Amino acid sequence: MARAALFLIDGFEEIEAVSTADILRRGKVETDLVSLEGGLAVKGKHGMEIKADRLFKGLRREDYDVLIIPGGTVAYLDRPEFLDFIALAGKAGQKIAAICAAPVVLGTLGLLKGKKAVVYPGFEDQLEGAAILKDPVVTDGTLTTSRGPGTAIPFALEVLKILSGAETARKVGSGLLFSA
């Protein structure tokens, strides 16, 4: 069974995190919500508090098939241990998915140089070396990026497709009355 780590930090965009976790779990992907805060409770951008499954401390990236960063904030940039974790994953060719403002993490780390990517409007200049597209979701190699809250379902279905195949993603999307 595929495994995903979805990172939560205070100010995360709720629709991106919850939709992605829900869709992956519907597709039978074991999905851990991982808190980058001091406890399991993490407060989203719009005041929703989500209880994570585990804390970041002690997390092993090798235990996961994909690392997912929802947007809503760029506070991830203030966490050197998280940036090191993602940088190592990127250099190792591990699958990483980021939506909304979160592709800025990948851009800051230089992981998007020479890659196609998308990001929330206004953050394009922070994806140094990337070919910026306007598509809702873009996968280039092991990196998947998406534009924002309105693209959360296509983003989650793309990650599911990468992990579990097109047929699983189609079935889950169909059950949601969403056709990709």
C-alpha positions as CSV (number, residue, x, y, z in Angstrom):
1,M,0.0,0.0,0.0
2,A,1.3,3.5,-0.9
3,R,2.0,5.9,1.9
4,A,1.8,9.7,1.9
5,A,3.0,12.3,4.4
6,L,0.9,15.5,4.3
7,F,2.5,18.4,6.3
8,L,0.5,20.8,8.3
9,I,1.8,24.1,9.7
10,D,-0.2,26.9,11.3
11,G,-1.8,28.9,8.5
12,F,-2.2,26.0,6.0
13,E,-5.0,26.1,3.5
14,E,-7.7,23.8,4.8
15,I,-9.3,22.9,1.5
16,E,-6.0,21.8,0.0
17,A,-5.0,19.6,3.0
18,V,-8.4,18.1,3.8
19,S,-9.4,17.4,0.1
20,T,-6.0,15.8,-0.6
21,A,-6.0,13.6,2.5
22,D,-9.6,12.6,1.9
23,I,-9.1,11.7,-1.7
24,L,-5.9,9.7,-1.0
25,R,-7.6,7.8,1.8
26,R,-10.5,7.0,-0.5
27,G,-7.9,5.6,-2.9
28,K,-6.5,3.4,-0.2
29,V,-3.3,5.4,0.2
30,E,-2.2,5.4,3.9
31,T,-2.0,9.2,4.5
32,D,-0.4,10.6,7.6
33,L,-1.2,14.2,8.6
34,V,2.1,15.5,10.0
35,S,2.3,18.5,12.3
36,L,5.2,20.9,12.0
37,E,4.0,22.6,15.2
38,G,4.7,21.6,18.8
39,G,1.6,19.5,19.2
40,L,-0.9,17.6,17.1
41,A,-3.4,20.4,16.8
42,V,-2.7,22.7,13.9
43,K,-4.7,25.8,13.0
44,G,-5.6,26.4,9.4
45,K,-5.7,29.8,7.6
46,H,-9.4,30.1,8.1
47,G,-9.6,29.0,11.7
48,M,-10.2,25.3,11.4
49,E,-8.2,23.3,13.8
50,I,-7.0,19.9,12.5
51,K,-5.6,17.1,14.6
52,A,-2.5,15.7,12.9
53,D,-1.7,11.9,13.1
54,R,1.9,12.5,14.2
55,L,4.6,15.0,14.8
56,F,7.4,15.8,12.3
57,K,10.1,15.0,14.8
58,G,11.5,11.6,14.1
59,L,9.7,11.3,10.7
60,R,11.6,9.2,8.1
61,R,11.1,10.3,4.6
62,E,12.0,6.9,3.4
63,D,8.8,5.6,4.9
64,Y,6.7,7.5,2.4
65,D,6.1,7.3,-1.3
66,V,5.2,11.0,-1.6
67,L,5.6,14.1,0.5
68,I,2.8,16.7,0.2
69,I,2.9,20.4,1.1
70,P,-0.4,22.3,1.1
71,G,-0.3,26.0,0.7
72,G,-2.0,29.0,2.4
73,T,1.3,30.1,3.8
74,V,5.0,30.2,3.2
75,A,5.8,29.7,6.9
76,Y,7.4,26.4,5.9
77,L,10.4,28.6,4.9
78,D,10.9,29.5,8.5
79,R,11.6,25.8,9.4
80,P,15.2,24.9,8.6
81,E,14.7,21.2,9.6
82,F,11.7,20.9,7.3
83,L,13.6,22.6,4.4
84,D,16.5,20.2,4.9
85,F,14.1,17.2,4.9
86,I,12.5,18.4,1.6
87,A,15.9,19.2,0.1
88,L,17.2,15.7,0.8
89,A,14.0,14.2,-0.6
90,G,14.2,16.2,-3.7
91,K,17.9,15.4,-4.3
92,A,17.1,11.7,-3.7
93,G,14.4,11.8,-6.4
94,Q,11.5,11.3,-4.0
95,K,8.0,12.3,-5.1
96,I,7.0,15.7,-3.7
97,A,3.7,17.5,-4.3
98,A,3.0,21.1,-3.5
99,I,0.0,23.3,-4.0
100,C,-0.9,27.0,-3.9
101,A,2.0,29.0,-2.4
102,A,3.8,25.8,-1.3
103,P,5.8,25.4,-4.6
104,V,7.8,28.3,-3.2
105,V,9.4,25.8,-0.9
106,L,10.6,23.8,-3.9
107,G,11.7,26.9,-5.7
108,T,13.6,28.2,-2.7
109,L,15.5,24.9,-2.5
110,G,16.3,25.0,-6.3
111,L,14.4,21.8,-7.0
112,L,12.3,23.5,-9.8
113,K,15.3,24.6,-11.9
114,G,14.6,23.4,-15.5
115,K,11.2,22.0,-14.5
116,K,7.7,22.9,-15.5
117,A,5.6,24.2,-12.6
118,V,2.7,26.2,-11.4
119,V,2.0,28.3,-8.3
120,Y,-0.6,30.6,-6.8
121,P,-0.6,33.9,-8.8
122,G,1.9,36.4,-7.5
123,F,4.5,33.9,-6.4
124,E,5.9,33.1,-9.8
125,D,9.1,35.0,-9.3
126,Q,9.9,32.7,-6.4
127,L,10.2,29.6,-8.6
128,E,13.7,30.4,-9.8
129,G,14.6,28.6,-13.0
130,A,11.2,27.0,-13.5
131,A,9.1,27.2,-16.7
132,I,5.9,28.6,-15.3
133,L,2.7,27.3,-16.8
134,K,-1.0,28.2,-16.2
135,D,-2.3,24.6,-16.0
136,P,-4.3,23.6,-12.8
137,V,-1.8,20.8,-12.0
138,V,1.7,20.0,-13.5
139,T,3.8,17.0,-12.9
140,D,7.4,17.1,-14.1
141,G,9.4,14.1,-13.1
142,T,9.0,13.5,-9.4
143,L,7.5,16.9,-8.7
144,T,3.8,17.8,-8.8
145,T,2.7,21.4,-8.4
146,S,-0.8,23.0,-8.4
147,R,-2.2,26.5,-8.4
148,G,-4.5,26.8,-5.4
149,P,-7.7,26.0,-3.5
150,G,-9.8,25.7,-6.6
151,T,-7.4,23.1,-8.0
152,A,-7.3,20.9,-4.8
153,I,-9.4,18.1,-6.2
154,P,-7.5,17.8,-9.5
155,F,-4.2,18.0,-7.5
156,A,-5.2,15.2,-5.2
157,L,-6.4,13.0,-8.0
158,E,-3.1,13.6,-9.8
159,V,-1.2,12.5,-6.7
160,L,-3.5,9.5,-6.4
161,K,-2.9,8.6,-10.1
162,I,0.8,8.8,-9.6
163,L,0.7,6.5,-6.5
164,S,-2.1,4.1,-7.5
165,G,-2.7,4.4,-11.2
166,A,-5.2,6.1,-13.5
167,E,-8.0,3.6,-12.9
168,T,-8.0,4.2,-9.2
169,A,-7.9,7.9,-9.6
170,R,-10.8,7.7,-12.2
171,K,-12.9,5.6,-9.8
172,V,-12.3,7.9,-6.8
173,G,-13.0,11.0,-9.0
174,S,-16.2,9.4,-10.4
175,G,-17.4,8.7,-6.8
176,L,-17.0,12.3,-6.1
177,L,-18.9,13.2,-9.3
178,F,-15.7,14.8,-10.6
179,S,-14.3,13.9,-14.0
180,A,-10.8,14.7,-14.8
